[in-house]
Amino acid sequence: TNGQAEAANRVILRGLKRRLGETKGKWTEELHSVLWFYRTTPHSTTRETPFRLTYGTEVVIPVETGASSFKAEILVEG
């Protein structure tokens, strides 16, 4: 519903504001992190993460599997 979308948008906007501080022009660089946090954090109404509700399983991040990510490899090599 529109109410649910508006509530989600408020949470995402609040997260962006917290991450940006004074560098408001760089919101596109932070959006991915804020959305990841939103999608992988349990919500109070469902007690589930949006990721789990969408895919039927909890998210597994590379740290949990021991796999390295492309970004991590670049940082180590660079």
KAKA-V182469 format. One record per residue. RES is the residue in three letters. SS is DSSP state (@ for helix, = for strand, . for the rest). PSI is psi in radians with two decimals (NA if undefined). OMEGA is omega in whole degrees, 0 to 359 (none if undefined). Layout:
BEGIN
res ss psi omega
RES SS PSI OMEGA
RES SS PSI OMEGA
END
This chain:
BEGIN
res ss psi omega
THR . 2.94 178
ASN @ -0.64 179
GLY @ -0.71 179
GLN @ -0.73 179
ALA @ -0.72 179
GLU @ -0.69 178
ALA @ -0.76 178
ALA @ -0.74 179
ASN @ -0.68 178
ARG @ -0.75 180
VAL @ -0.78 181
ILE @ -0.76 179
LEU @ -0.72 178
ARG @ -0.71 178
GLY @ -0.73 178
LEU @ -0.77 180
LYS @ -0.71 179
ARG @ -0.70 183
ARG @ -0.50 187
LEU @ -0.69 185
GLY . -2.05 182
GLU . -0.18 184
THR . 1.03 186
LYS @ -0.42 181
GLY @ -0.18 183
LYS @ 0.44 184
TRP @ -0.53 181
THR @ -0.50 179
GLU @ -0.44 183
GLU @ -0.27 185
LEU @ -0.75 181
HIS @ -0.78 181
SER @ -0.73 180
VAL @ -0.74 178
LEU @ -0.69 178
TRP @ -0.81 179
PHE @ -0.79 181
TYR @ -0.77 184
ARG @ -0.35 184
THR . 0.20 178
THR . 2.26 178
PRO . 2.41 179
HIS . 2.54 186
SER . -0.56 183
THR . -0.65 183
THR . -0.34 186
ARG . 0.37 179
GLU . 2.80 174
THR . 2.58 174
PRO @ -0.59 178
PHE @ -0.83 181
ARG @ -0.70 179
LEU @ -0.55 180
THR @ -0.82 188
TYR @ -0.15 177
GLY . 0.19 179
THR . 2.74 176
GLU . 2.68 179
VAL . 2.51 175
VAL . 2.08 181
ILE . 2.73 183
PRO @ -0.58 180
VAL @ -0.64 182
GLU @ -0.46 181
THR @ -0.23 183
GLY . 0.01 179
ALA . 2.53 177
SER . 2.66 178
SER . 2.86 178
PHE @ -0.75 180
LYS @ -0.74 179
ALA @ -0.69 179
GLU @ -0.70 179
ILE @ -0.74 180
LEU @ -0.69 181
VAL @ -0.75 181
GLU @ -0.63 186
GLY . NA none
END
